[in-house]
Amino acid sequence: MSYCINPLCAQRQNPDDVETCLYCGTSLLINDRIRLIKPLRLLTDNPYEP
């Protein structure tokens, strides 16, 4: 499973065999070699809130 790097994408999960997000079209590769396999953090988490 690959995850879309676009934080605004409505469907971030994608199959491993695609290079662009099936929903929004964003490239799933960072610098043409790194693939996000899980979210780094929840988008609802706000690191600036106490």
Secondary structure, 3 states (H helix, E strand, C coil): CEECCCCCCCCCEECCCCCECCCCCCECEECCCEECCCCCCCCCCCCCCC
